[in-house]
Amino acid sequence: MAQATKDELRRERLREYDAALTAARSPVAVLALFAKGREARAGGELLEEAFAATAVEGVAEADLLPAAVWVALRHGDVDTVIELLMRMSRTEFVLAAHEELDAGYRLTKVEERRPLPDVELLLSQLAAFLRVPRDVVAIISGWGADDPRTAAEIETLLEQRFGSPSAGQPASGAVAPEVVRAPDGGQSAGLRMSSAEFSALLNLAPEQRAVLGTLVRQTEITITAQG
């Protein structure tokens, strides 16, 4: 009965561990949008090297995240980012514990541990690198990548600090505008773009972007040429 209880506790802890790994994916996906937006404004800079060299208050130089993390972020490779964070993490999750005799015949507690991704370190280093207050990055990462506020707010912050994206580069989290044929199958065509792309195109103010975001959440908007 005691063994069965230990097994049940371990399974429960495994579920908690898996839930922690899943929860880490959402903020990492948002931080990837920050990286993509900054890359769109790179202008030839080697951003991965600058990211790796960014100092973080209270973190030793040897503990800073490497350039590979930035490379994975700018490609939106959440799995690789999580793996790298776990490889370097000093935060561990205790799955189970038992007692056994050591070499000196003393009863010793032995714990089964697994690493947790240090998302907080990533958030701090990226915020320092982008010169955006850490609490602001934390709030946006909490919204999630699919929240309509996220892409627009990231674009606003990056544009204030680094200007508009380079020619031919899409905004963070955006895809190239899609060519759309006329509903009647005719030869005329239009462009379909996200609200973030449209905001960047017209250089809308934050208040205007918020209004646009509300409108597109309620309905699909079509803009036609004046007759």
N, C-alpha and C positions, 0 to 999 in steps of 0.2 A: 504493500500500500504506500509506503514511504517513497519507494522508487517511482511508482506511478505519479505521485504528487510532484516529484522533482522533474519528471519528464513533461508533465503538463505545464509547470512553471517555465521550463525552458522553451517549450513551444510558444507560450504566451509572450515571452521575451523576444523570441524570433519574429513574431508578428509585429511587436513594437519596433524592433530594429528595422524591419522592412518598411514600416510606415514612416520612420524617420528618414530613410533613404528616399522614399517617394516624395516626402514633403520638401526635401532639398532641391528637387528638380525645378519647381516653380520659380523660386527666386533666381536660380542659375539661368533659366531661360530668359528672364528679364535682363539680367546682367549681360547676356549675350547680345541683346538688342542695343545696349549701351556700346558694346565693343564694335558692333557692325556700324553703328552711327558714327563712331569716332574714326573707324577705318575709312568711311566714305569721305572724311575730311583730312585724311593723312597727308596728302601732298608729297608723297615720297618718303615720309618719316618711317623709321624702323620702330614701330610702336611696341612690338613685343619686347625689344631690348629696354625701352624706356619704362615699360610696365614692370619688368623684372627688377629694375633698379629703383623703383619708387619706394621711398621710406614710409613706414607706418609707425605711428607713435606707439611705443610699448612693445614693439615686435623686433626681435633681433634680426640683423641682416641675414643670418644663416637660415632664418625661418620664413623669409619672404617667398612668395609664390614665384615659380620660374616662368620663363618666356613661353613655354609650351602651353601653359594655362591660357594665355592671351590668344595663342594660335587656335586652340580648340574653341574658345569663346567666339572669335570672329567668324568661325565656320558654323556656329550654332550647334556644335557637337556636345550636347549636354552630358551624354554618357561618359565621354572622355574627360570632361571637366570634373565630374563627380569622382571618377577613378583617380585622377591626379590629386584631388583634394584629400581623398582617403589615404593615398600613399604618403602624403606629407603630414597628415593630421596627427596631433598629439591628444586628441579627444577620443576616448574609447567608450564603448558600450558594453556593460557586463551582461553576458547572456546567462551564465550560471556559475556557481561556486561549489566546491566540495573540499573536504579536509583529507589530507594524506600525511604519512610520515616522511620527513625529509631524511637526509643522510645521517643526521645526528639523532634520529628516532624521536624527533619532536613533531607534534601535530601541527601541521601548517595548512593555512587556507589557500587554496589554489582557485583562481578565477579564470573563466573562459571569456576572453574579450575580443571585440571586433572594432575596427576603426570607424569613426563617423566623419563625413566630409565637413571640413571647417569652412562653411559658407560665410561665417562672420568675418573671417580673415580675408576671404575673397572680396566681400563687400567693402571692407575697410581699404584694402589696397587699390581696388578699382576706383573708389570715391576719391582717394588721394591722388591717383593718377589723372583723373578727369577734372580735378579741382572743383568737385561738387560736394557740398556738405554731406557727411555720411548719413545723417538722419533723413535727408531728402532721398538719397538712393535707397535707403531701407524702406521708406514709405512706398516708393514706386515699385520696388521689387515685391512688396506685399500685395500689390494690386493684381499681379499676374500678367503674363504676356498677352492674354486675350482681352483684357480690359481695354475699352476704347480710349481711356485716359492715358494709358501707358505710352504708346508710340508717340502721341502728340506731345506729352510732357518731356519725353526724352529728346525729341527734336528741338523743343524750345530751349532746354538746358544746353544742349550741345551747340546749337546755333549761336547762343549768347556768348559762348566761350571760344568756339572754333570756326564760326562762320557757316555758310551754306555748304552742302556736299559738293565735291568736285564734279565737274561736268561729266555726265555719263554714269555717275554713281547714284544708286537709289538711296532713299532715306532709310534710317534704321528700321528694320522690321518690315520694310516695304518691298514689293516686287515691281518689276517693270510694268507700266500701264498696259493693259490688255486691249488689243484691237477688237472692236465689236462690230459685226455686220448689222446693217439695218434690219428691223424685224420683217420687212416685206421681201427680204432676200435680194434687194437691190444692190447696186455697186457702192452706194455711199457707206461710209464707215465712221465709227467714233472711237473714243478711248474710254476704257473703264479704269478708274483708279481709286485707291483707298482715300479715306478722309485725311489721313496723315500726308499722303502725296499731294492732295489738292491744297491742303493748308500750306505745305512747303512751296508749292508752285505760286500761290498768290501772296506768300509771306504774310499770312494772317496773324493778327495779334492773339495773345492767349485767350482773351475773352471771345473773340470771333471763332477761334478753334473750338472752344467749349460749346458755342451755339451750333456750329456745324456738326460736332459730335452728337449732340442731342437730336438733331434733325435726321442724321443718317441711321440712328438707332431706331427711329420711329418709322421710316419709310425709305424707299429707294428714290433718289433724286436724279432727274435727267435735265441737263442744261442744253437748250437748243439755240441755234442761231436766230437772230431777230428777223422776223418776216417783213 
